């Protein structure tokens, strides 16, 4: 199993699966015919499983987001206890769940799942679910902002 970041793995996968033809990306025939190609596909599928929470139906995705956030905040608590700098997404006082989820979808999920769909078109439903989840997280964020603005008046 790869220890590469999502971006590194995706870049390697894209280079293996696509080639430039007349200035446009085109599927590379036989990309998975080699052991290297099959191992890379396996690593992408493992990464897909790792970040699949964002493509699940919203109520399931929300529960996974809460579980991951609890883990992140526990790490942040330990970092604070050891007088270390804590990233905002690990700091339970500063972390905004909806914004973190939208950011993860925008900066990691969209490109990763978009690439997976280009290679495996039958996974198109993952992009649809992810974008619906993004919309739901944005709606929650707007509701929180409106509620905060209303309570400060």
C-alpha positions as CSV (number, residue, x, y, z in Angstrom):
1,X,0.0,0.0,0.0
2,X,1.3,3.4,-1.0
3,X,2.4,6.1,1.5
4,X,2.2,8.7,-1.2
5,X,-0.1,11.7,-0.8
6,X,-3.3,11.8,-2.7
7,X,-1.8,14.4,-5.1
8,X,1.4,12.4,-5.7
9,X,-0.5,9.2,-6.3
10,X,-3.1,10.9,-8.5
11,X,-0.3,12.5,-10.7
12,X,1.4,9.2,-11.2
13,X,-1.9,7.5,-12.0
14,X,-2.9,10.2,-14.5
15,X,0.5,9.9,-16.2
16,X,0.1,6.2,-16.5
17,X,-3.5,6.2,-17.7
18,X,-3.4,9.2,-20.1
19,X,-1.2,10.5,-22.9
20,X,-1.3,13.7,-24.9
21,X,-2.8,13.2,-28.4
22,X,-3.3,16.3,-30.6
23,X,-3.1,18.5,-27.5
24,X,-5.7,16.7,-25.5
25,X,-5.5,13.9,-22.9
26,X,-6.4,10.5,-24.3
27,X,-6.6,7.1,-22.5
28,X,-3.4,5.1,-22.7
29,X,-4.2,1.6,-24.0
30,X,-2.9,-1.2,-21.8
31,X,-2.2,1.0,-18.8
32,X,-3.0,-1.9,-16.4
33,X,-1.3,-4.6,-18.5
34,X,1.9,-4.4,-16.4
35,X,2.5,-5.3,-12.8
36,X,3.4,-1.7,-12.1
37,X,0.1,-0.5,-13.6
38,X,-2.0,-3.0,-11.6
39,X,-0.2,-2.0,-8.4
40,X,-0.8,1.6,-9.1
41,X,-4.5,0.9,-9.7
42,X,-4.6,-1.1,-6.5
43,X,-3.1,1.9,-4.6
44,X,-5.6,4.3,-6.1
45,X,-8.5,1.9,-5.1
46,X,-7.0,1.8,-1.5
47,X,-6.9,5.6,-1.5
48,X,-10.4,5.7,-2.8
49,X,-11.5,3.6,0.1
50,X,-9.6,5.8,2.5
51,X,-11.3,9.0,1.4
52,X,-14.7,7.4,0.4
53,X,-16.6,9.1,3.2
54,X,-17.2,12.2,1.0
55,X,-18.9,10.2,-1.7
56,X,-21.3,8.3,0.6
57,X,-24.9,9.5,1.1
58,X,-24.9,12.7,3.2
59,X,-26.1,11.3,6.5
60,X,-23.3,8.7,6.4
61,X,-20.7,11.2,5.2
62,X,-21.7,13.5,8.0
63,X,-21.2,10.8,10.6
64,X,-17.8,9.9,9.2
65,X,-16.9,13.6,9.2
66,X,-17.8,13.9,12.9
67,X,-15.7,10.8,13.7
68,X,-12.7,12.1,11.8
69,X,-13.1,15.5,13.3
70,X,-13.2,14.0,16.8
71,X,-9.9,12.2,16.1
72,X,-8.4,15.4,14.7
73,X,-9.5,17.4,17.8
74,X,-8.1,14.8,20.1
75,X,-4.8,15.2,18.4
76,X,-5.1,19.0,18.7
77,X,-5.8,18.6,22.4
78,X,-2.6,16.6,22.8
79,X,-0.7,19.1,20.9
80,X,-2.0,21.9,23.1
81,X,-1.2,20.0,26.2
82,X,2.4,19.7,24.9
83,X,2.5,23.4,24.1
84,X,2.7,22.7,20.3
85,X,1.2,24.9,17.6
86,X,-2.2,23.4,16.6
87,X,-3.6,23.7,13.0
88,X,-7.1,25.2,12.9
89,X,-8.7,22.0,11.7
90,X,-7.3,20.2,14.7
91,X,-8.4,22.9,17.2
92,X,-11.8,22.3,18.5
93,X,-12.2,26.0,19.4
94,X,-11.4,27.2,15.8
95,X,-12.4,24.2,13.6
96,X,-15.5,24.7,11.4
97,X,-16.7,21.3,10.3
98,X,-18.7,22.5,7.3
99,X,-15.8,24.6,6.0
100,X,-13.3,21.8,6.5
101,X,-15.5,19.4,4.5
102,X,-16.0,21.9,1.7
103,X,-12.3,22.5,1.6
104,X,-11.4,18.8,1.5
105,X,-13.9,18.2,-1.3
106,X,-12.5,21.2,-3.3
107,X,-8.8,20.6,-2.8
108,X,-8.6,16.8,-2.5
109,X,-11.8,15.0,-3.4
110,X,-12.8,16.7,-6.6
111,X,-9.6,16.1,-8.5
112,X,-9.1,12.6,-7.1
113,X,-12.6,11.4,-7.8
114,X,-12.7,13.2,-11.1
115,X,-9.6,11.2,-12.2
116,X,-11.1,8.0,-10.9
117,X,-14.3,8.6,-13.0
118,X,-12.2,9.4,-16.1
119,X,-10.5,6.0,-15.7
120,X,-13.6,4.1,-14.4
121,X,-16.7,5.9,-15.8
122,X,-19.0,3.6,-13.9
123,X,-18.0,5.6,-10.8
124,X,-19.7,8.7,-12.0
125,X,-22.2,8.4,-9.1
126,X,-19.3,9.2,-6.7
127,X,-18.9,12.7,-8.2
128,X,-22.7,13.3,-8.1
129,X,-22.8,12.2,-4.4
130,X,-19.7,14.3,-3.5
131,X,-21.1,17.5,-5.2
132,X,-24.4,17.0,-3.4
133,X,-22.6,16.6,-0.1
134,X,-20.6,19.7,-0.9
135,X,-23.8,21.6,-1.5
136,X,-25.2,20.3,1.8
137,X,-22.1,21.3,3.8
138,X,-22.3,24.8,2.2
139,X,-25.9,25.1,3.2
140,X,-25.0,24.1,6.8
141,X,-22.2,26.7,6.8
142,X,-24.6,29.4,5.5
143,X,-27.1,28.5,8.2
144,X,-24.4,28.7,10.9
145,X,-23.3,32.1,9.6
146,X,-26.9,33.4,9.6
147,X,-27.5,32.0,13.0
148,X,-24.3,33.7,14.4
149,X,-25.3,37.0,12.7
150,X,-28.8,36.8,14.2
151,X,-27.5,36.1,17.7
152,X,-25.0,39.0,17.6
153,X,-27.7,41.5,16.9
